[in-house]
Amino acid sequence: MCKNGRLKTCVILALFLPLLGACPSGPYSYKLSAGLLYAASSGMFLDSQVNLKEKNYAAADFLQSKFGKTVSLNHVIKAQPLEELEHTGITSPLGRNISEGVGLRLSELGYSVLLQDVAPYDSQGLYPEPKYETTPHFVLKGFYTVNNDDVDIILHIVDTQNNNVVTRFDYKMSLSREIKKLVQTSPSVFRLQE
């Protein structure tokens, strides 16, 4: 039953459900189409009742449906923290959390994802380094901007060979209490050279 702000998502899925059944090439295409519709429905991302883990997983499903066969299960993806759009090089727990959550979901889908750079600050040993030196084929990265009521998120999967963006997903999230806490950056000291 559709309740509390999820009505829009339910309506979108109900309208496109007959089209999903007509997808060619079996259940894989159905899965991609369902993931695409699920993640693209803005109600999912603007609903402050939906937790960040669910939003990260939906974003990963959307990215995976877009890059298709360009990124294979044999490729290595390196997750990097999202940066503040207006202050490149600065991130926050939110920037790490989004990349970590998207990377974890891609790992669940069978992709090889390096998560060392996005481990929470207090859990640096959570994701051990690979046993053998691994050169990533793709990088998961992006930016975020904090607005008055929401946060703009820009996710990219970038080919490391030519620096081309393979796929991109832009979306908004409500600035909930959880998100407000995560966007707080730690104070940093910079030394200016004369």
C-alpha positions in Angstrom: 0.0 0.0 0.0 1.4 3.4 -0.9 1.7 5.9 2.0 3.4 9.1 3.1 5.1 10.6 0.1 5.8 7.3 -1.7 2.6 7.7 -3.8 4.5 9.3 -6.6 6.9 6.4 -6.7 4.1 3.9 -6.7 2.2 5.7 -9.4 5.4 5.7 -11.7 5.9 2.0 -11.1 2.3 1.2 -11.7 2.2 3.1 -15.0 5.4 1.4 -16.3 4.8 -2.1 -14.9 3.1 -3.3 -18.2 6.2 -2.1 -20.2 8.5 -3.9 -17.9 6.8 -7.2 -18.6 7.4 -6.6 -22.3 11.2 -6.3 -22.0 13.1 -8.5 -24.4 16.0 -10.7 -23.4 14.6 -12.2 -20.2 14.9 -11.4 -16.6 18.2 -9.4 -16.8 16.5 -6.6 -18.9 13.6 -6.7 -16.5 15.9 -6.2 -13.6 17.7 -3.3 -15.3 14.5 -1.6 -16.2 13.0 -2.1 -12.7 16.2 -0.7 -11.1 16.2 2.3 -13.5 12.6 3.2 -12.7 13.0 2.6 -9.0 16.1 4.8 -8.7 14.9 7.5 -11.1 11.6 8.1 -9.3 12.4 11.3 -7.4 10.1 10.4 -4.6 12.7 7.9 -3.5 15.4 10.5 -3.1 13.4 13.4 -1.7 11.5 11.3 0.8 13.2 12.1 4.2 11.8 8.9 5.7 13.9 6.7 3.4 17.3 6.1 4.9 20.6 6.9 3.2 21.5 3.3 2.7 18.4 2.7 0.6 19.2 5.9 -1.4 22.8 4.8 -2.0 21.6 1.3 -3.2 19.0 2.8 -5.5 21.7 5.2 -7.0 24.0 2.2 -7.6 21.2 0.2 -9.3 20.6 3.2 -11.6 24.3 3.6 -12.5 24.6 -0.1 -13.1 21.6 0.0 -15.4 23.2 2.9 -17.4 26.7 1.6 -17.8 25.5 -1.9 -19.0 28.2 -3.9 -20.7 30.7 -1.1 -20.7 31.8 -2.1 -17.2 32.1 -5.8 -16.9 32.5 -8.0 -13.8 36.2 -8.4 -14.7 36.9 -4.6 -14.4 38.0 -3.0 -11.2 36.2 0.1 -9.9 37.8 2.4 -7.4 35.4 4.4 -5.1 36.5 7.9 -4.1 34.8 10.3 -1.7 32.4 12.8 -3.3 33.8 16.4 -3.0 32.0 19.7 -2.3 31.3 21.2 -5.7 32.4 24.7 -4.7 35.4 23.6 -2.7 37.1 20.9 -4.7 39.3 18.6 -2.6 37.1 18.9 0.5 34.8 16.1 1.5 32.7 15.2 4.5 31.3 12.0 6.0 28.4 12.4 3.5 30.8 12.3 0.6 32.4 9.1 1.9 29.1 7.5 2.9 27.5 7.9 -0.6 30.6 6.5 -2.4 30.9 3.7 0.1 27.2 2.8 -0.1 27.1 2.9 -3.9 30.4 0.9 -4.0 29.0 -1.8 -1.6 25.9 -2.2 -3.7 28.0 -2.6 -6.9 30.1 -5.2 -5.0 26.9 -7.1 -4.1 26.0 -7.1 -7.8 29.3 -8.8 -8.6 31.6 -6.0 -9.5 35.1 -5.6 -8.0 35.1 -2.4 -6.1 38.1 -0.9 -4.1 36.6 0.8 -1.0 39.7 1.7 1.0 39.4 5.5 0.2 35.8 5.7 1.4 35.9 3.8 4.7 34.5 5.9 7.6 37.2 8.0 9.3 37.1 5.8 12.4 37.3 2.5 10.4 40.3 2.9 8.1 41.1 -0.8 8.3 37.6 -1.9 7.4 38.5 -2.6 3.8 41.9 -4.2 3.5 44.1 -3.5 0.5 44.0 -6.2 -2.2 46.7 -8.9 -2.0 48.0 -8.0 -5.5 48.6 -4.6 -7.0 45.4 -3.6 -8.7 45.0 -0.9 -11.3 41.4 0.3 -11.5 39.7 0.5 -14.9 37.0 2.9 -13.6 36.6 5.4 -10.8 33.4 6.1 -8.9 33.4 9.8 -7.9 31.4 12.9 -7.9 30.3 16.1 -6.2 27.6 17.4 -3.8 26.2 20.8 -3.1 24.3 21.7 0.1 21.3 23.9 -0.5 18.7 25.3 2.0 16.3 22.3 1.9 18.2 19.7 -0.1 21.5 18.4 -1.4 22.4 18.1 -5.1 24.4 14.9 -5.8 26.4 14.2 -9.0 27.8 10.7 -9.4 30.2 9.7 -12.2 31.7 6.5 -13.3 34.9 7.6 -15.1 37.1 5.5 -17.4 40.7 5.7 -16.1 42.2 5.2 -19.6 40.8 8.3 -21.2 39.1 10.2 -18.3 35.8 10.0 -20.1 32.6 9.8 -18.1 31.0 6.4 -18.8 27.7 7.3 -17.0 26.4 10.0 -14.7 23.5 10.2 -12.3 22.4 13.6 -10.8 19.7 13.6 -8.1 18.6 15.5 -5.0 18.1 14.4 -1.5 16.2 16.1 1.3 18.3 17.8 3.9 17.2 15.6 6.7 18.6 15.6 10.2 20.8 12.6 9.2 22.2 14.4 6.1 22.7 17.7 8.0 24.9 15.9 10.4 26.9 14.1 7.7 27.7 17.3 5.6 29.6 18.8 8.5 33.3 19.0 7.5 36.2 18.8 9.9 38.1 22.0 10.3 41.4 21.9 8.4 44.5 24.0 8.7 46.2 25.1 5.5 49.7 26.6 5.3 50.0 29.4 2.8 53.3 29.7 1.0 54.8 33.1 0.5 
